[in-house]
Amino acid sequence: MPAATVESFSEIEEKFFAYIQDIVYCTMITVDRKSRPRARVLLPVWEMVDGKPVGWLAVYKTPVKAAHLAHNPHTTYSYWNPKQNAVFIDSVSTWATDPKSRQHAWDLYRQGSPAGVGYDPVGFWRGGPEDPGYHVLRIDPWRVQVLRGSDLKSHIWTDGDGR
């Protein structure tokens, strides 16, 4: 079944957040200098900013992840559950190093964004948002696909920027 294209993210926003709330963890894909993919399972939090989804990912800045993103900031985040519901997010992920962004992401994790998605980051970074081991990626999607497993009905939104 071909995917339907939507003009506004608002047309898939409800399913996007419902699936993320149900699935919680996703696979993040980056590529190295030889275009080889690398996957890892992580837990981003999400919010709406100016009618578009924006994700925040609290991470350890490992040498592999840092090298991959320095070479190519394009990333894919993939959510899936056994009901075959899925969300695929093609994006640009950049390090958010300013104190305001670090605090904002910290707060979103603590409150759950969306509800039920998050955790208290102090369990990993005891020094709070100023902890030197705490790093944040801002996720700016340019393409989002939401797939309903019961009938494989799929909707795709793309940002006008096309990144």
N, C-alpha and C positions, 0 to 999 in steps of 0.2 A: 504494500500500500504506500503510495507516495506521500511524503510529508506536506502538510499545508504550511504556507508562510503566513505569518501574522505581521501586521504593520506596527502594532504597539505592544510593548512588553506586558501591559496590563491585561492583554488577552490570554496570557499563559501564567500570569503572576500567581494566581491561586494554586494551580497545580504544581508550579515550581516550588513554592514554599511547603505545600502539603507533602510532596515526595521527599524533600530534604528533611522535613520533620520526621518522616517515617523511617528514612534510611540512615540519616545522621552522618555516617562516615563515607568518604569518597576516595577515589584513587586520583592522585595528582600525577600527571605525565609531563616530564621535561625531556629535552633532547641534548645530547652532548655535541661537541665540535664535529663529530663524524656522523651526525644526524641519527644516532642510535637512541631509542627511547629508554627512559628510566621511570619506573612507577613506584609510588609509595602511598600508603593509606594514611589519610589525615582527616582533620575535622575543622573545616572553615566555618565561620559564621557569616551571615548575609543580612543585608539591609537594602532598602530602596533609597536611591539618591537621584532626584530630578527625573523620576519615572524610569530609572534603569537599576538593575541589580548591581550591587558592589559587595564583594566578599573581602573578608579579612582572615588571615591565616597566621596564628601564633606558631612559630617554629623555632627550631634550633638552626642556626645558619651553618649548615655542614659544608665542608669544602666542595662536595659534589653538587649540591643544590646551588651554592653560590656560583660555581663555575658555569653550570648549565644556564642559569638565568643571566649571567653576565654576557654570555655568548648569544643567547636567544631568549627573550622574556616571554615568548608565546608558550602558553601552557594549556593543558586540557584537564578538566576535573570531571570525573565520571561517577555518577551515583547509580546504583542498581540494587534491586531487591528480588527475592525469589518469585514474586508475582509478575516479574518482568517489567515493572515500572522502572523508568530510567530518566535521568537528566544528564545531558552532556553539555559542558560549558567550555567553549573555546575563548581564551582570554589572553590578556597581557598581565603578567604578575610582576610587580615592582616592589623593592624594599621601601617600606615606610619608616623612615628613621627619625622623623620629628616627634618631639614629646607629645604633641596633641594627638597625632594618629596612633601612637603607641598606647596612650591612655584610652582613646576611643575604642580600639580593638579590645583592650583589657576589659573595659566595661561591658561591651557586647558579649564577650565570653561569659562574664559573671551573670548577666541578666538572662542569657539565652536569646539568640537571634538567628532564626526564629525561635519561638518558645520551645524549650526542650532540647535545643541544639546549643551546646556550649558546656562549660565546666568552670571551676574556679582555678584560674591559671597559677595561683600561688602554690599549688601542689607541684608545679614544675619549676616555677621561677619565684623563689622565696623572697627575693628583693623587690617584688612588685614590678610595675611597668618600667622602673629604672634599672632592673636587674640586667647586668651586662650580657647574660646569656639569652635574654628574651629578645626575639626578633619578630618583625611583623611584615607580612606580604600583603599588599593591596591587590585585589583581583578585580580587573575591569573587563567584564565579558564583552565580546564583540559578536558572539553567536551563541544562542542557547536553544537546545532541542529538548523538548519534553515528550516522552514516549509512554503511552498507556499500554501496559502489557496485555490487558484483556482482549484487545482487538488490534493492537499494534498501531493505533491512531497516533500520529506524530505531528507536532507543531514546532516550527522553527521561527525564532526571532533573530534578526541581525541588527546591530547598531548601525546607524547611518554612516558612522566614521569608517567602517569597514576594516579598520586596523590592519 
